[in-house]
Amino acid sequence: MNPHFATLVVGLASQAEAALSGTLPPDLLKESGGNARQLAQTLIDTIAMLEAKTQGHLDAAEQKLLADALTALRFRFVQTR
């Protein structure tokens, strides 16, 4: 697995989780327009786009990382409604 790819995915997923859990720094939340849920959705959509655009070019571990991150975040997003 490419460590840069893993860092990107984990970083985006961590930011989305922070937005969903309400633990974003106030400055970051302000910069994103003040809507943590919308920011989380944008980050989840970004990871999904990354998955779609890299399809067929990832090794099995990278594919699993993306799929697991998306599954967990989408489930968490629905739970926070």
PDB file of N, CA, C and O in Angstrom:
ATOM      1  N   MET A   1       0.850  -1.178   0.000  1.00  0.00           N
ATOM      2  CA  MET A   1       0.000   0.000   0.000  1.00  0.00           C
ATOM      3  C   MET A   1       0.896   1.242   0.000  1.00  0.00           C
ATOM      4  O   MET A   1       1.888   1.330   0.724  1.00  0.00           O
ATOM      5  N   ASN A   2       0.511   2.166  -0.821  1.00  0.00           N
ATOM      6  CA  ASN A   2       1.233   3.430  -0.888  1.00  0.00           C
ATOM      7  C   ASN A   2       0.937   4.234   0.384  1.00  0.00           C
ATOM      8  O   ASN A   2      -0.225   4.533   0.661  1.00  0.00           O
ATOM      9  N   PRO A   3       1.961   4.586   1.157  1.00  0.00           N
ATOM     10  CA  PRO A   3       1.708   5.299   2.415  1.00  0.00           C
ATOM     11  C   PRO A   3       1.100   6.690   2.210  1.00  0.00           C
ATOM     12  O   PRO A   3       0.365   7.177   3.069  1.00  0.00           O
ATOM     13  N   HIS A   4       1.399   7.318   1.096  1.00  0.00           N
ATOM     14  CA  HIS A   4       0.823   8.642   0.824  1.00  0.00           C
ATOM     15  C   HIS A   4      -0.678   8.528   0.557  1.00  0.00           C
ATOM     16  O   HIS A   4      -1.464   9.367   0.997  1.00  0.00           O
ATOM     17  N   PHE A   5      -1.055   7.493  -0.161  1.00  0.00           N
ATOM     18  CA  PHE A   5      -2.471   7.253  -0.436  1.00  0.00           C
ATOM     19  C   PHE A   5      -3.211   6.969   0.874  1.00  0.00           C
ATOM     20  O   PHE A   5      -4.287   7.516   1.118  1.00  0.00           O
ATOM     21  N   ALA A   6      -2.632   6.120   1.704  1.00  0.00           N
ATOM     22  CA  ALA A   6      -3.250   5.777   2.989  1.00  0.00           C
ATOM     23  C   ALA A   6      -3.393   7.018   3.866  1.00  0.00           C
ATOM     24  O   ALA A   6      -4.425   7.209   4.509  1.00  0.00           O
ATOM     25  N   THR A   7      -2.375   7.849   3.892  1.00  0.00           N
ATOM     26  CA  THR A   7      -2.425   9.078   4.690  1.00  0.00           C
ATOM     27  C   THR A   7      -3.536   9.995   4.199  1.00  0.00           C
ATOM     28  O   THR A   7      -4.243  10.601   5.005  1.00  0.00           O
ATOM     29  N   LEU A   8      -3.693  10.100   2.891  1.00  0.00           N
ATOM     30  CA  LEU A   8      -4.751  10.933   2.320  1.00  0.00           C
ATOM     31  C   LEU A   8      -6.125  10.425   2.743  1.00  0.00           C
ATOM     32  O   LEU A   8      -6.953  11.195   3.229  1.00  0.00           O
ATOM     33  N   VAL A   9      -6.364   9.135   2.559  1.00  0.00           N
ATOM     34  CA  VAL A   9      -7.675   8.564   2.883  1.00  0.00           C
ATOM     35  C   VAL A   9      -7.963   8.674   4.381  1.00  0.00           C
ATOM     36  O   VAL A   9      -9.052   9.090   4.777  1.00  0.00           O
ATOM     37  N   VAL A  10      -6.997   8.304   5.203  1.00  0.00           N
ATOM     38  CA  VAL A  10      -7.195   8.355   6.648  1.00  0.00           C
ATOM     39  C   VAL A  10      -7.381   9.801   7.115  1.00  0.00           C
ATOM     40  O   VAL A  10      -8.178  10.061   8.016  1.00  0.00           O
ATOM     41  N   GLY A  11      -6.663  10.728   6.517  1.00  0.00           N
ATOM     42  CA  GLY A  11      -6.815  12.129   6.880  1.00  0.00           C
ATOM     43  C   GLY A  11      -8.203  12.668   6.557  1.00  0.00           C
ATOM     44  O   GLY A  11      -8.821  13.344   7.379  1.00  0.00           O
ATOM     45  N   LEU A  12      -8.684  12.368   5.368  1.00  0.00           N
ATOM     46  CA  LEU A  12     -10.032  12.801   4.985  1.00  0.00           C
ATOM     47  C   LEU A  12     -11.085  12.160   5.878  1.00  0.00           C
ATOM     48  O   LEU A  12     -12.029  12.818   6.315  1.00  0.00           O
ATOM     49  N   ALA A  13     -10.913  10.868   6.145  1.00  0.00           N
ATOM     50  CA  ALA A  13     -11.868  10.152   6.997  1.00  0.00           C
ATOM     51  C   ALA A  13     -11.857  10.711   8.419  1.00  0.00           C
ATOM     52  O   ALA A  13     -12.912  10.836   9.042  1.00  0.00           O
ATOM     53  N   SER A  14     -10.691  11.044   8.929  1.00  0.00           N
ATOM     54  CA  SER A  14     -10.593  11.606  10.280  1.00  0.00           C
ATOM     55  C   SER A  14     -11.285  12.963  10.368  1.00  0.00           C
ATOM     56  O   SER A  14     -11.949  13.264  11.359  1.00  0.00           O
ATOM     57  N   GLN A  15     -11.128  13.768   9.342  1.00  0.00           N
ATOM     58  CA  GLN A  15     -11.786  15.073   9.316  1.00  0.00           C
ATOM     59  C   GLN A  15     -13.303  14.910   9.258  1.00  0.00           C
ATOM     60  O   GLN A  15     -14.038  15.635   9.930  1.00  0.00           O
ATOM     61  N   ALA A  16     -13.762  13.960   8.457  1.00  0.00           N
ATOM     62  CA  ALA A  16     -15.210  13.709   8.379  1.00  0.00           C
ATOM     63  C   ALA A  16     -15.745  13.223   9.720  1.00  0.00           C
ATOM     64  O   ALA A  16     -16.811  13.657  10.155  1.00  0.00           O
ATOM     65  N   GLU A  17     -15.023  12.339  10.371  1.00  0.00           N
ATOM     66  CA  GLU A  17     -15.443  11.842  11.686  1.00  0.00           C
ATOM     67  C   GLU A  17     -15.464  12.970  12.711  1.00  0.00           C
ATOM     68  O   GLU A  17     -16.376  13.046  13.534  1.00  0.00           O
ATOM     69  N   ALA A  18     -14.469  13.837  12.664  1.00  0.00           N
ATOM     70  CA  ALA A  18     -14.441  14.974  13.583  1.00  0.00           C
ATOM     71  C   ALA A  18     -15.644  15.886  13.350  1.00  0.00           C
ATOM     72  O   ALA A  18     -16.232  16.397  14.304  1.00  0.00           O
ATOM     73  N   ALA A  19     -16.005  16.087  12.106  1.00  0.00           N
ATOM     74  CA  ALA A  19     -17.171  16.916  11.792  1.00  0.00           C
ATOM     75  C   ALA A  19     -18.446  16.263  12.325  1.00  0.00           C
ATOM     76  O   ALA A  19     -19.313  16.944  12.873  1.00  0.00           O
ATOM     77  N   LEU A  20     -18.558  14.961  12.168  1.00  0.00           N
ATOM     78  CA  LEU A  20     -19.751  14.255  12.628  1.00  0.00           C
ATOM     79  C   LEU A  20     -19.840  14.190  14.152  1.00  0.00           C
ATOM     80  O   LEU A  20     -20.935  14.172  14.715  1.00  0.00           O
ATOM     81  N   SER A  21     -18.706  14.156  14.803  1.00  0.00           N
ATOM     82  CA  SER A  21     -18.708  14.045  16.262  1.00  0.00           C
ATOM     83  C   SER A  21     -18.697  15.400  16.958  1.00  0.00           C
ATOM     84  O   SER A  21     -18.783  15.473  18.183  1.00  0.00           O
ATOM     85  N   GLY A  22     -18.592  16.467  16.181  1.00  0.00           N
ATOM     86  CA  GLY A  22     -18.611  17.799  16.755  1.00  0.00           C
ATOM     87  C   GLY A  22     -17.306  18.215  17.400  1.00  0.00           C
ATOM     88  O   GLY A  22     -17.292  19.068  18.287  1.00  0.00           O
ATOM     89  N   THR A  23     -16.204  17.617  16.958  1.00  0.00           N
ATOM     90  CA  THR A  23     -14.907  17.935  17.565  1.00  0.00           C
ATOM     91  C   THR A  23     -13.987  18.717  16.638  1.00  0.00           C
ATOM     92  O   THR A  23     -12.772  18.734  16.837  1.00  0.00           O
ATOM     93  N   LEU A  24     -14.549  19.355  15.643  1.00  0.00           N
ATOM     94  CA  LEU A  24     -13.742  20.193  14.762  1.00  0.00           C
ATOM     95  C   LEU A  24     -13.284  21.447  15.495  1.00  0.00           C
ATOM     96  O   LEU A  24     -14.029  21.994  16.308  1.00  0.00           O
ATOM     97  N   PRO A  25     -12.083  21.902  15.221  1.00  0.00           N
ATOM     98  CA  PRO A  25     -11.662  23.190  15.791  1.00  0.00           C
ATOM     99  C   PRO A  25     -12.594  24.303  15.300  1.00  0.00           C
ATOM    100  O   PRO A  25     -13.004  24.294  14.139  1.00  0.00           O
ATOM    101  N   PRO A  26     -12.926  25.246  16.157  1.00  0.00           N
ATOM    102  CA  PRO A  26     -13.866  26.320  15.775  1.00  0.00           C
ATOM    103  C   PRO A  26     -13.447  27.076  14.508  1.00  0.00           C
ATOM    104  O   PRO A  26     -14.295  27.449  13.697  1.00  0.00           O
ATOM    105  N   ASP A  27     -12.146  27.300  14.340  1.00  0.00           N
ATOM    106  CA  ASP A  27     -11.684  28.026  13.150  1.00  0.00           C
ATOM    107  C   ASP A  27     -11.991  27.251  11.870  1.00  0.00           C
ATOM    108  O   ASP A  27     -12.422  27.834  10.875  1.00  0.00           O
ATOM    109  N   LEU A  28     -11.773  25.956  11.898  1.00  0.00           N
ATOM    110  CA  LEU A  28     -12.042  25.129  10.720  1.00  0.00           C
ATOM    111  C   LEU A  28     -13.535  25.088  10.423  1.00  0.00           C
ATOM    112  O   LEU A  28     -13.945  25.156   9.265  1.00  0.00           O
ATOM    113  N   LEU A  29     -14.330  24.978  11.454  1.00  0.00           N
ATOM    114  CA  LEU A  29     -15.775  24.962  11.263  1.00  0.00           C
ATOM    115  C   LEU A  29     -16.246  26.287  10.675  1.00  0.00           C
ATOM    116  O   LEU A  29     -17.104  26.308   9.793  1.00  0.00           O
ATOM    117  N   LYS A  30     -15.690  27.384  11.158  1.00  0.00           N
ATOM    118  CA  LYS A  30     -16.063  28.704  10.643  1.00  0.00           C
ATOM    119  C   LYS A  30     -15.690  28.833   9.168  1.00  0.00           C
ATOM    120  O   LYS A  30     -16.471  29.350   8.369  1.00  0.00           O
ATOM    121  N   GLU A  31     -14.501  28.365   8.809  1.00  0.00           N
ATOM    122  CA  GLU A  31     -14.040  28.432   7.417  1.00  0.00           C
ATOM    123  C   GLU A  31     -14.913  27.606   6.491  1.00  0.00           C
ATOM    124  O   GLU A  31     -15.043  27.927   5.310  1.00  0.00           O
ATOM    125  N   SER A  32     -15.512  26.547   7.014  1.00  0.00           N
ATOM    126  CA  SER A  32     -16.330  25.666   6.179  1.00  0.00           C
ATOM    127  C   SER A  32     -17.781  26.122   6.097  1.00  0.00           C
ATOM    128  O   SER A  32     -18.622  25.427   5.526  1.00  0.00           O
ATOM    129  N   GLY A  33     -18.071  27.270   6.656  1.00  0.00           N
ATOM    130  CA  GLY A  33     -19.424  27.798   6.578  1.00  0.00           C
ATOM    131  C   GLY A  33     -20.256  27.515   7.809  1.00  0.00           C
ATOM    132  O   GLY A  33     -21.432  27.876   7.843  1.00  0.00           O
ATOM    133  N   GLY A  34     -19.691  26.885   8.816  1.00  0.00           N
ATOM    134  CA  GLY A  34     -20.384  26.658  10.071  1.00  0.00           C
ATOM    135  C   GLY A  34     -21.286  25.448  10.118  1.00  0.00           C
ATOM    136  O   GLY A  34     -21.912  25.194  11.148  1.00  0.00           O
ATOM    137  N   ASN A  35     -21.373  24.696   9.045  1.00  0.00           N
ATOM    138  CA  ASN A  35     -22.243  23.529   9.020  1.00  0.00           C
ATOM    139  C   ASN A  35     -21.386  22.264   9.013  1.00  0.00           C
ATOM    140  O   ASN A  35     -20.899  21.838   7.965  1.00  0.00           O
ATOM    141  N   ALA A  36     -21.209  21.673  10.183  1.00  0.00           N
ATOM    142  CA  ALA A  36     -20.348  20.504  10.321  1.00  0.00           C
ATOM    143  C   ALA A  36     -20.887  19.310   9.537  1.00  0.00           C
ATOM    144  O   ALA A  36     -20.118  18.551   8.947  1.00  0.00           O
ATOM    145  N   ARG A  37     -22.185  19.150   9.533  1.00  0.00           N
ATOM    146  CA  ARG A  37     -22.780  18.008   8.809  1.00  0.00           C
ATOM    147  C   ARG A  37     -22.528  18.129   7.300  1.00  0.00           C
ATOM    148  O   ARG A  37     -22.228  17.134   6.640  1.00  0.00           O
ATOM    149  N   GLN A  38     -22.648  19.328   6.764  1.00  0.00           N
ATOM    150  CA  GLN A  38     -22.386  19.544   5.340  1.00  0.00           C
ATOM    151  C   GLN A  38     -20.911  19.308   5.031  1.00  0.00           C
ATOM    152  O   GLN A  38     -20.582  18.737   3.991  1.00  0.00           O
ATOM    153  N   LEU A  39     -20.032  19.736   5.912  1.00  0.00           N
ATOM    154  CA  LEU A  39     -18.607  19.481   5.725  1.00  0.00           C
ATOM    155  C   LEU A  39     -18.329  17.989   5.723  1.00  0.00           C
ATOM    156  O   LEU A  39     -17.566  17.502   4.889  1.00  0.00           O
ATOM    157  N   ALA A  40     -18.936  17.262   6.644  1.00  0.00           N
ATOM    158  CA  ALA A  40     -18.760  15.803   6.684  1.00  0.00           C
ATOM    159  C   ALA A  40     -19.235  15.178   5.376  1.00  0.00           C
ATOM    160  O   ALA A  40     -18.563  14.303   4.830  1.00  0.00           O
ATOM    161  N   GLN A  41     -20.383  15.618   4.867  1.00  0.00           N
ATOM    162  CA  GLN A  41     -20.902  15.074   3.609  1.00  0.00           C
ATOM    163  C   GLN A  41     -19.948  15.359   2.455  1.00  0.00           C
ATOM    164  O   GLN A  41     -19.726  14.496   1.606  1.00  0.00           O
ATOM    165  N   THR A  42     -19.394  16.543   2.420  1.00  0.00           N
ATOM    166  CA  THR A  42     -18.444  16.896   1.370  1.00  0.00           C
ATOM    167  C   THR A  42     -17.202  16.014   1.442  1.00  0.00           C
ATOM    168  O   THR A  42     -16.708  15.560   0.410  1.00  0.00           O
ATOM    169  N   LEU A  43     -16.702  15.769   2.627  1.00  0.00           N
ATOM    170  CA  LEU A  43     -15.522  14.911   2.784  1.00  0.00           C
ATOM    171  C   LEU A  43     -15.826  13.469   2.395  1.00  0.00           C
ATOM    172  O   LEU A  43     -15.005  12.811   1.756  1.00  0.00           O
ATOM    173  N   ILE A  44     -16.996  12.977   2.774  1.00  0.00           N
ATOM    174  CA  ILE A  44     -17.403  11.622   2.392  1.00  0.00           C
ATOM    175  C   ILE A  44     -17.528  11.537   0.873  1.00  0.00           C
ATOM    176  O   ILE A  44     -17.081  10.562   0.269  1.00  0.00           O
ATOM    177  N   ASP A  45     -18.120  12.532   0.265  1.00  0.00           N
ATOM    178  CA  ASP A  45     -18.241  12.564  -1.198  1.00  0.00           C
ATOM    179  C   ASP A  45     -16.869  12.616  -1.872  1.00  0.00           C
ATOM    180  O   ASP A  45     -16.682  12.038  -2.942  1.00  0.00           O
ATOM    181  N   THR A  46     -15.923  13.297  -1.256  1.00  0.00           N
ATOM    182  CA  THR A  46     -14.569  13.376  -1.799  1.00  0.00           C
ATOM    183  C   THR A  46     -13.899  12.003  -1.766  1.00  0.00           C
ATOM    184  O   THR A  46     -13.234  11.612  -2.726  1.00  0.00           O
ATOM    185  N   ILE A  47     -14.071  11.283  -0.679  1.00  0.00           N
ATOM    186  CA  ILE A  47     -13.511   9.930  -0.593  1.00  0.00           C
ATOM    187  C   ILE A  47     -14.178   9.018  -1.623  1.00  0.00           C
ATOM    188  O   ILE A  47     -13.508   8.198  -2.250  1.00  0.00           O
ATOM    189  N   ALA A  48     -15.487   9.157  -1.798  1.00  0.00           N
ATOM    190  CA  ALA A  48     -16.206   8.356  -2.800  1.00  0.00           C
ATOM    191  C   ALA A  48     -15.714   8.669  -4.213  1.00  0.00           C
ATOM    192  O   ALA A  48     -15.571   7.767  -5.038  1.00  0.00           O
ATOM    193  N   MET A  49     -15.458   9.939  -4.487  1.00  0.00           N
ATOM    194  CA  MET A  49     -14.930  10.334  -5.790  1.00  0.00           C
ATOM    195  C   MET A  49     -13.548   9.738  -6.002  1.00  0.00           C
ATOM    196  O   MET A  49     -13.225   9.275  -7.095  1.00  0.00           O
ATOM    197  N   LEU A  50     -12.738   9.751  -4.956  1.00  0.00           N
ATOM    198  CA  LEU A  50     -11.409   9.167  -5.022  1.00  0.00           C
ATOM    199  C   LEU A  50     -11.504   7.675  -5.331  1.00  0.00           C
ATOM    200  O   LEU A  50     -10.724   7.148  -6.123  1.00  0.00           O
ATOM    201  N   GLU A  51     -12.456   7.006  -4.705  1.00  0.00           N
ATOM    202  CA  GLU A  51     -12.660   5.581  -4.968  1.00  0.00           C
ATOM    203  C   GLU A  51     -13.045   5.350  -6.430  1.00  0.00           C
ATOM    204  O   GLU A  51     -12.513   4.452  -7.081  1.00  0.00           O
ATOM    205  N   ALA A  52     -13.958   6.154  -6.935  1.00  0.00           N
ATOM    206  CA  ALA A  52     -14.420   5.991  -8.317  1.00  0.00           C
ATOM    207  C   ALA A  52     -13.305   6.286  -9.323  1.00  0.00           C
ATOM    208  O   ALA A  52     -13.143   5.559 -10.303  1.00  0.00           O
ATOM    209  N   LYS A  53     -12.552   7.334  -9.085  1.00  0.00           N
ATOM    210  CA  LYS A  53     -11.511   7.745 -10.024  1.00  0.00           C
ATOM    211  C   LYS A  53     -10.288   6.829 -10.021  1.00  0.00           C
ATOM    212  O   LYS A  53      -9.537   6.795 -10.997  1.00  0.00           O
ATOM    213  N   THR A  54     -10.086   6.095  -8.944  1.00  0.00           N
ATOM    214  CA  THR A  54      -8.913   5.210  -8.860  1.00  0.00           C
ATOM    215  C   THR A  54      -9.269   3.750  -9.093  1.00  0.00           C
ATOM    216  O   THR A  54      -8.406   2.877  -8.998  1.00  0.00           O
ATOM    217  N   GLN A  55     -10.528   3.482  -9.396  1.00  0.00           N
ATOM    218  CA  GLN A  55     -10.974   2.098  -9.595  1.00  0.00           C
ATOM    219  C   GLN A  55     -10.129   1.406 -10.665  1.00  0.00           C
ATOM    220  O   GLN A  55      -9.939   1.926 -11.764  1.00  0.00           O
ATOM    221  N   GLY A  56      -9.634   0.235 -10.319  1.00  0.00           N
ATOM    222  CA  GLY A  56      -8.801  -0.527 -11.238  1.00  0.00           C
ATOM    223  C   GLY A  56      -7.322  -0.184 -11.157  1.00  0.00           C
ATOM    224  O   GLY A  56      -6.507  -0.800 -11.843  1.00  0.00           O
ATOM    225  N   HIS A  57      -6.966   0.791 -10.326  1.00  0.00           N
ATOM    226  CA  HIS A  57      -5.570   1.218 -10.213  1.00  0.00           C
ATOM    227  C   HIS A  57      -5.015   1.057  -8.805  1.00  0.00           C
ATOM    228  O   HIS A  57      -3.911   1.515  -8.512  1.00  0.00           O
ATOM    229  N   LEU A  58      -5.779   0.407  -7.936  1.00  0.00           N
ATOM    230  CA  LEU A  58      -5.360   0.251  -6.546  1.00  0.00           C
ATOM    231  C   LEU A  58      -5.074  -1.216  -6.242  1.00  0.00           C
ATOM    232  O   LEU A  58      -5.624  -2.119  -6.873  1.00  0.00           O
ATOM    233  N   ASP A  59      -4.202  -1.430  -5.261  1.00  0.00           N
ATOM    234  CA  ASP A  59      -4.017  -2.814  -4.822  1.00  0.00           C
ATOM    235  C   ASP A  59      -5.153  -3.161  -3.856  1.00  0.00           C
ATOM    236  O   ASP A  59      -5.946  -2.298  -3.480  1.00  0.00           O
ATOM    237  N   ALA A  60      -5.217  -4.413  -3.467  1.00  0.00           N
ATOM    238  CA  ALA A  60      -6.329  -4.892  -2.643  1.00  0.00           C
ATOM    239  C   ALA A  60      -6.412  -4.152  -1.307  1.00  0.00           C
ATOM    240  O   ALA A  60      -7.509  -3.841  -0.844  1.00  0.00           O
ATOM    241  N   ALA A  61      -5.288  -3.872  -0.695  1.00  0.00           N
ATOM    242  CA  ALA A  61      -5.284  -3.178   0.598  1.00  0.00           C
ATOM    243  C   ALA A  61      -5.809  -1.749   0.460  1.00  0.00           C
ATOM    244  O   ALA A  61      -6.535  -1.266   1.330  1.00  0.00           O
ATOM    245  N   GLU A  62      -5.448  -1.079  -0.620  1.00  0.00           N
ATOM    246  CA  GLU A  62      -5.921   0.285  -0.851  1.00  0.00           C
ATOM    247  C   GLU A  62      -7.425   0.295  -1.118  1.00  0.00           C
ATOM    248  O   GLU A  62      -8.141   1.164  -0.619  1.00  0.00           O
ATOM    249  N   GLN A  63      -7.902  -0.668  -1.901  1.00  0.00           N
ATOM    250  CA  GLN A  63      -9.334  -0.776  -2.168  1.00  0.00           C
ATOM    251  C   GLN A  63     -10.104  -1.011  -0.873  1.00  0.00           C
ATOM    252  O   GLN A  63     -11.155  -0.411  -0.646  1.00  0.00           O
ATOM    253  N   LYS A  64      -9.573  -1.890  -0.027  1.00  0.00           N
ATOM    254  CA  LYS A  64     -10.228  -2.195   1.244  1.00  0.00           C
ATOM    255  C   LYS A  64     -10.243  -0.965   2.151  1.00  0.00           C
ATOM    256  O   LYS A  64     -11.250  -0.686   2.803  1.00  0.00           O
ATOM    257  N   LEU A  65      -9.151  -0.242   2.192  1.00  0.00           N
ATOM    258  CA  LEU A  65      -9.086   0.971   3.006  1.00  0.00           C
ATOM    259  C   LEU A  65     -10.184   1.950   2.597  1.00  0.00           C
ATOM    260  O   LEU A  65     -10.892   2.485   3.450  1.00  0.00           O
ATOM    261  N   LEU A  66     -10.323   2.179   1.313  1.00  0.00           N
ATOM    262  CA  LEU A  66     -11.356   3.093   0.818  1.00  0.00           C
ATOM    263  C   LEU A  66     -12.755   2.579   1.141  1.00  0.00           C
ATOM    264  O   LEU A  66     -13.594   3.323   1.649  1.00  0.00           O
ATOM    265  N   ALA A  67     -13.003   1.314   0.848  1.00  0.00           N
ATOM    266  CA  ALA A  67     -14.332   0.739   1.075  1.00  0.00           C
ATOM    267  C   ALA A  67     -14.695   0.763   2.554  1.00  0.00           C
ATOM    268  O   ALA A  67     -15.823   1.106   2.910  1.00  0.00           O
ATOM    269  N   ASP A  68     -13.753   0.404   3.413  1.00  0.00           N
ATOM    270  CA  ASP A  68     -14.021   0.395   4.852  1.00  0.00           C
ATOM    271  C   ASP A  68     -14.270   1.802   5.380  1.00  0.00           C
ATOM    272  O   ASP A  68     -15.169   2.016   6.193  1.00  0.00           O
ATOM    273  N   ALA A  69     -13.474   2.754   4.919  1.00  0.00           N
ATOM    274  CA  ALA A  69     -13.654   4.139   5.363  1.00  0.00           C
ATOM    275  C   ALA A  69     -15.024   4.660   4.944  1.00  0.00           C
ATOM    276  O   ALA A  69     -15.726   5.280   5.743  1.00  0.00           O
ATOM    277  N   LEU A  70     -15.400   4.412   3.705  1.00  0.00           N
ATOM    278  CA  LEU A  70     -16.700   4.889   3.224  1.00  0.00           C
ATOM    279  C   LEU A  70     -17.860   4.228   3.953  1.00  0.00           C
ATOM    280  O   LEU A  70     -18.825   4.896   4.324  1.00  0.00           O
ATOM    281  N   THR A  71     -17.771   2.934   4.156  1.00  0.00           N
ATOM    282  CA  THR A  71     -18.841   2.223   4.859  1.00  0.00           C
ATOM    283  C   THR A  71     -19.021   2.776   6.267  1.00  0.00           C
ATOM    284  O   THR A  71     -20.142   3.060   6.691  1.00  0.00           O
ATOM    285  N   ALA A  72     -17.922   2.925   6.984  1.00  0.00           N
ATOM    286  CA  ALA A  72     -17.989   3.426   8.361  1.00  0.00           C
ATOM    287  C   ALA A  72     -18.528   4.853   8.405  1.00  0.00           C
ATOM    288  O   ALA A  72     -19.373   5.169   9.241  1.00  0.00           O
ATOM    289  N   LEU A  73     -18.053   5.705   7.524  1.00  0.00           N
ATOM    290  CA  LEU A  73     -18.492   7.107   7.534  1.00  0.00           C
ATOM    291  C   LEU A  73     -19.950   7.257   7.112  1.00  0.00           C
ATOM    292  O   LEU A  73     -20.684   8.060   7.688  1.00  0.00           O
ATOM    293  N   ARG A  74     -20.361   6.506   6.133  1.00  0.00           N
ATOM    294  CA  ARG A  74     -21.766   6.591   5.696  1.00  0.00           C
ATOM    295  C   ARG A  74     -22.698   6.111   6.802  1.00  0.00           C
ATOM    296  O   ARG A  74     -23.751   6.705   7.034  1.00  0.00           O
ATOM    297  N   PHE A  75     -22.311   5.038   7.482  1.00  0.00           N
ATOM    298  CA  PHE A  75     -23.109   4.539   8.599  1.00  0.00           C
ATOM    299  C   PHE A  75     -23.172   5.585   9.707  1.00  0.00           C
ATOM    300  O   PHE A  75     -24.237   5.847  10.265  1.00  0.00           O
ATOM    301  N   ARG A  76     -22.036   6.173  10.017  1.00  0.00           N
ATOM    302  CA  ARG A  76     -21.966   7.205  11.065  1.00  0.00           C
ATOM    303  C   ARG A  76     -22.797   8.426  10.670  1.00  0.00           C
ATOM    304  O   ARG A  76     -23.474   9.017  11.512  1.00  0.00           O
ATOM    305  N   PHE A  77     -22.747   8.802   9.398  1.00  0.00           N
ATOM    306  CA  PHE A  77     -23.508   9.951   8.912  1.00  0.00           C
ATOM    307  C   PHE A  77     -25.011   9.735   9.129  1.00  0.00           C
ATOM    308  O   PHE A  77     -25.718  10.640   9.574  1.00  0.00           O
ATOM    309  N   VAL A  78     -25.484   8.540   8.813  1.00  0.00           N
ATOM    310  CA  VAL A  78     -26.903   8.228   8.980  1.00  0.00           C
ATOM    311  C   VAL A  78     -27.274   8.217  10.461  1.00  0.00           C
ATOM    312  O   VAL A  78     -28.372   8.633  10.830  1.00  0.00           O
ATOM    313  N   GLN A  79     -26.374   7.749  11.296  1.00  0.00           N
ATOM    314  CA  GLN A  79     -26.641   7.707  12.742  1.00  0.00           C
ATOM    315  C   GLN A  79     -26.782   9.100  13.349  1.00  0.00           C
ATOM    316  O   GLN A  79     -27.467   9.262  14.358  1.00  0.00           O
ATOM    317  N   THR A  80     -26.154  10.094  12.760  1.00  0.00           N
ATOM    318  CA  THR A  80     -26.145  11.423  13.363  1.00  0.00           C
ATOM    319  C   THR A  80     -27.328  12.283  12.957  1.00  0.00           C
ATOM    320  O   THR A  80     -27.389  13.453  13.333  1.00  0.00           O
ATOM    321  N   ARG A  81     -28.249  11.746  12.215  1.00  0.00           N
ATOM    322  CA  ARG A  81     -29.413  12.543  11.780  1.00  0.00           C
ATOM    323  C   ARG A  81     -30.280  12.929  12.922  1.00  0.00           C
ATOM    324  O   ARG A  81     -31.296  13.597  12.728  1.00  0.00           O
TER     325      ARG A  81
END
